[in-house]
């Protein structure tokens, strides 16, 4: 009996560790693909394509590795890590990891008037103003979106992106 419990516990720990390493990779792929399925205003189509990450997140490391040498249209992708909401400058995409969800409202207020796609991983963040929120459904990473939150910042989702989401 003790051996069975030990084996089950080990399997749970391995499963949890596997999920923790694969979720950031999956989020990275989603974020990269979001960059290609969203239209930004004309003044955001020059210079580098900036993806910001608030705080510490494995997603930042994954994005740095995955996007190295890649472009969005003609723009080179640059990943910037922000320690605080006050450091955030103009960026195309801003990812707010779960550990920083207490700052979602502060970030959204600071990003007012900027054409930034705000992505979170907190239940209810769409109601706070995020445009895309990652969710786990049936053990799979999915995303929900709220087009009106993106539209008020001059960002347009493609129909394909809306079809792929869990909500509109």
N, C-alpha and C positions, 0 to 999 in steps of 0.2 A: 504494500500500500504506500509506504514511504517513497519507494522508488518511482511509483506511478505519479505521485504528487510532485516529486522533484522533476520528473520528465515534463509534466504539464507546465510547471512553473518556468522551466527553461524554454519551452516552446513559446510561451506567452512573451517572455522577455525577448526572444529572437524576433518574434512577430512584431513587437512594439518597436524594436530597434530598426527592423526593416522598413516599417511604415514611416519612421522618423527620417530615414535617409531617402526614401522614395518620394515622399510628399514634396520636399523642397525641389527635387528634380522635376516633378510633374508641374509644380507651380511655375518653375522657370520656363518650361515649354509653353504653358498657357500664356504667360506674360509676353514671351517673344512673339507668339502668334497673335495676341491681342494687338501688338504694335503694327502688325500687317493688316489687320481687319478693322482699323479705326481711322477715321479721317480727322486730322487736326486742321485748324485755321492756317491760312497761307503763311503768316508770320512764324509759325512753328515748323515750317518745312525747310529751314536753312540751319546751318550749323550742325552740331552734334545732336543726335537723338538721345535725350537724357532719361535714364531710368533711375529714380531715386529710391532708396530703402531707408526707412526711419529705424534707427537703432540697429541692434545686432540680430542677424538672421542668416540661417544657412542658405536662404534664397539668394542673398547677395553674392555669396561665394559661387554658387551654382551659376548665377547669371553672368558673373565675370568670366567664368570658364566657357560657358556655352556661347556667349555673344562675341567672344574675341574674334575680331576680323569680320564680323557680320555687319550688315547695314540694314536700315529701314529706308527703302527707296535709295536715295543718294546720300543719306546721312549715316555717318559712323555712329555706332552705339557706344555710349559711355555710361558706366554704372557709378553712381555717387552714393556714398553712405552718409546719412545725416544723423548726428547725435541727438539733436533737439529740433523741435518744430521751427524754432526761430532761425535755424540755419538753412532751411529749405528755400531754394531759389526756384527759378523757372525750370520745370522739368515736364516731360511729356507724360510719364507714368510715375506714380508714387505708390510704393507698396508699404502698407502699415501692418507689420506682423502682429500676431495675437498679443505678444508681450507689451506692445505699445498701444493697445486698443483704448486705454483710458485717455489717450491724447487725440482720438479721432476728431472730436468736435473742435479742438484747438487747431488741428491741422487744416480741417475744412474751412474754418474761419480765415486762417492765414492764406489759404489758396484761393480765396474769393477773387474773382476777376481774372484768374489765370486759367489757361486751357490745359489743365492737368487731369489725367485719368487717375482717380484715387481707387486703389484696390486694397481690400481688407480681408481678414479671415475671422471676423467676429459676427456672430448672429445678431441681426438687427442693425448692422452698420449701414445698410442701404437706406434705412429710415433716418440715419444720422447725416446722410449726404454722400456716402461712397457710391461709386458707379458700378463697381464689380465687387463681389464678395465670394471668396472660396468657401465651399461647404463640403463635408463628407456625407455622401448618401449611399447607402448599401455598400459600404466599404470602398467607395470610389470617390476620388476627388472630382468635384464638379464646381460650377460657378453659377451664381445668380447675378443678374444685372438689372439696373434700373436706368433705362435710357433717358428719362427726364433729368436725372442727376448729371449725366454727361452732356446733354443738350444745353443746359444752362451755362456750361463752360465752353460752348462752341465746339464740342466734340461730337462726331456722328459715328454710331455703330453701324457696321455693315449688316445686311439682312442675315447673312450666314452666321455671324456672331450671335445675333439674337436667337436664331434657330437652335444653336448649340447650347444655349443657357438653359438653366432649370426654371427660370421665371423671366417675365418681361414687364 
